Structure formats: C-alpha cells, structure tokens
C-alpha cells in the first residue's frame, strides 16, 4: 500500500522541481549573469522567472462571464478579481525573494507581489504569446523595481528614487530580452504536465 496517493506524489514532485528550477536560476544569476552588466544594470533571472511563472501557470479561478457580472455587485466583482492572481507565482516569488533577502537589506516584497499580479496576464490563451511575454516582462520588471525602490526609501535610503530610471529601465530591457528563453521551456513543462495529468 502506497504511503502517498498519486496526486500527492505529483504535488511533491512539482514542489521539488520548482525548488530545483529556482535554485538553478539563482545559481545562474550568481555565476553567469552578474558578470555581464549593461550601463550598470544586470539581468535579473529570478525576477523574470517569477513574472513568467505567474503568467504561464495563471490564476486557478475561471474568468468571470457576462452572466456573473450581471448578478454580482461591484464589491463582489472587485474581490473576485483581487483573488484571481497566480498563487503559484506568488509562492515562487516568495521563495526567490527569500533567497534574495540574503544580499539585500530588506525582504524584496516585489517578488511575491509581481508573481501574484502576473497571474492576471495568462499567456496560454494568446496566439503570439512569445511576443507578448517580452512587453509583459518589461513592464513588470519596471513595476518590481519601483516597488523595491519604495521599500528601500522607507528603510532610510532616500537616494534610491533619483537613480531608479537609470537602473530599472536597462534591467527591464535585459529581462525582456531573456524572457523568450525562459518562457519556452516553462510553457513546454506546463503543457507536458497537464497532458500527463489528463492521461492518469
């Protein structure tokens, strides 16, 4: 008799694989990407991974239909939309943010927030998702750097905002350039895991 059901084993495997992917992204960041800079900015692979994770795995909630909108109040629609982010994107962001906290003076709240918000932009339903992932990563990277700058400003670093544009924009461009190379394997992993799940 098996100790874990097939579903529990699959969840444990996915969590372990997620931890391995996050660790590999962190190691690539430390060993390779930190050595290449563009106008003082470096590519942020863990942030790119968090953004694309949230947008590939998306929200577990189905989108609201027209009939749902007719019978719901504005407050109910707002709460449903607020809860429609990517839980897995927020968890991956929290994991990678915890790793990043070892080199930053504060815990980067931008990782779980951006991971959650990326779930609103599910790329699986689009035809040209590879092209869409580039501007998505670009805008989300700028938003994440803005959140990080605000957080550092609250912790006594008033010099952050004058330099925000000169750091955030080159980093966002570099993140957007590597986005398709992160998106392709992640999308194939998603498709494979869901086709395997439907066969079992």
Beta strands, then each sheet from edge to edge (+ up, - down):
strand 1: 37-38
strand 2: 41-42
sheet 1: 1+ 2-
end
